[in-house]
Amino acid sequence: MVLHKPEAGPGTRRLLLVHGDAAWAERWVLDQLGAAERAATLWVAERVAGELQPTPAAQLGQRLGGEYRLLVFNAHQGLHPDAFAAAVGTLCGGGDFALLLPRLPDWATYPDPDRARLAAYPHTPEQMGCAFLKRLRRCWNDHPAVRVVTPETPLALRLAPASSQPLALSDEQTAALAAVERVARGHARRPLVLTADRGRGKSTVLGIAAARLLLGGWSRVTVVAPHRAAAETLLRHALAEAGVSGPFADALDIGGGQLMFRLPADCLELESPGLVLVDEAAAIPVAVLAGLLLHSNRLVFASTVHGYEGSGRGFELRFRDLLTRRMPRWRALRLIAPVRWSVDDPLEDLVNRSLLLDVQLPELDQRAQGTTPVIIKIDRADLSNGEPLLRALFGLLVNAHYQTRPSDLRALLDCPDRHLWLALADDAVVGVLLTVVEGGFDTDMAHEIMQARRRPRGHLLPQSLAVHADLEDILQRRVLRVQRIAVHPALRRRGLGTHLVAQCAGWAEDQGFDVLGCAFAADRALLGFWRALDFVSVHMGARIDPASAAHSLFMLRGLSGAGAALSSVANAGFLTGLPWSLGVSLQNLDSELAVVLLHGRPCRDLALGDGERQGLQRIASALRRPAGVEAAVWKALVRLAAHDAAPPEQLAPLIARWLQHLTPDQVGRRYGIVGRRGMESRLCELLRDQAALLGFGQ
């Protein structure tokens, strides 16, 4: 490390690498802090000497949105990359980030406790790589934000200046506030997309706008965010602007109106959401955002462009075309200048570069777009030694998946159970496939898992299927799970994803794996992609993920004889139980997706009796209503979906009504069908068209 560097400006922030004995490092910080300074300090640690109350890294989400004059992070207790990135955003300009470290020469090989979080059984933390920490050292070496502190270093802590001034909006924030109010008060169906890097005050703008609108007579403002912590800044500023104190529940009266908070999974349940403010929209699936466009006429979508919250660039690429089709008169606004620190702040640059928060989707020239991609399997060592390659592939991963975080970077570099394939076109990275090795438990461990006595770290797919789908045999099979797959937008729909999976499957078969698997937020397009690659559905998670607002779908493709047999049995069991599950745990599953999932289901267990066929024929002839013969209607709809007898959009409302047991009003709102008679008319028409298939045709 280089010790002597020009000092950054007084309003900038510094990273102090306080390395050496942990007890000495704590004392070095505490000896410089009085009571007021300690109250203004965020100390990230599991424990600390004295009466100071630290915040564990795993609980840092509770502090997001706060502003601190000093930041202390005890990396002796583990360097959690997500917590590190998040904490930096809370530090005000002019303050120091004191990172307490083991001796720098030994840091990369130090038994960092955070490795235990990522070390999947049977690997121990000691078997994890150390490339992540080595890379951090390289990135931090000779950077103007960094100062190295030892007992011999004549350096004092800097706290950000204490501010007693009331909140003052910047010119950019004032313009953004006016734009948000224009969405509420102006013409409907003209949404605003507000983007910014971290620390630009977009959540502050949304919170103040929400309070002012409610105080000014607006009846309801609904805040949507991927999790509660992501909306804390917005809600805090809304309460402050409204002069309201106390904790915020899911609904709060302000003025004559109401401020509400909703997670993506339930943001569509409100019949009258009013103005909808979506904070950290990049971390919410586009399918959920599309539902909001159908559900509300006044919307603001705010997104962080670079940061652990989600990929704003990926959000823009995925969402822009949809927004243009649905509401073409939308507006975009970008906040550029930081409000919490100076424009030339070196710490922001340091963290963005070292944790790849600033990666961009690689631009492809015409030559690369016209070149046939070559697919190669690369070693993790290639990533450790090739920064441009690492930045290019991580840019693709961030763009393709809304939940990619700094911890994924550490896992990519250090976890021995990861395998990676790249697609290269004229040396440009245009495709990425990342897998995780799972399963292969011995008999004793498999028994312990089934008895709920052990839950070894990792192994998402085999443990989920064994415990929740009773597929005990998969625990002892060698499983390779596709964790991420990403293709450059310029080359999508050219079969590149298919080629990546084919290369991966060939390697896995040669290596003796039994099963290739995947798990993802259930989606029709993704289901079609994996089905085309001979994957079969084997399990649907009963719980809706709050962030993706979707059930998790598990799919398998057999590679060995035993793996193929297991996949076939699992698929048959899934299809057998699916119709019943749709009426219980999967009531909120997208009904068109439910139709597609039912395709190919054997229906020997759902034979129609003579009386049932007669009842269906009378419904088709409009001579009777479905009441009283619901069992026959239920069987008929399952059989029609299984035989792919009608388009999913035609079957979906009927599946929603008679298999998923939604009310006529719920189905009507979702599909634009008027009342019970409208539903029954749709059923009558379908049965008449499919009479021959159901056995009562002419």
GIHU-V855196 format. One line per field, one symbol per residue. burial: + if it has 9 or more other C-alpha atoms within 8 Angstrom, else -. Layout:
BEGIN
burial->???
END
This chain:
BEGIN
burial->-------+--++++++++++-+--++--+---+---++-+++++++-+-----++++--+---+---+++++++++++++++++++++++++++++++++++++--++---++++--++++-+++--+++++++++--++++-++++++---------++-----------+++-++-+++-++----+++++++++++++++++++++++++++-+++++++++++-++++++++++++++--------++-++++++++++++-++----++++++++++++++-++++++--++++++++++++++++++++--+++-+++--+--+--+-+--+++++--+++--++++++++-+-++-+---++---+-+--+-+--++----++++++++++++++-++++-+++++++--++++++++--++++++++++++++---++-+++-------++-+++++++---++-+++++++++++++++--++---++-+++-+++--++---+++++++-++-+--+--++---+++++----+++++++++++++++++--++++++-+++++++-++-+++-+++-+-++++++-++-+------+---++++++++++----+--++-+++++++++++++---+--++++++++++++-+--++----+-+--+++-+++++++-++--+-+--
END
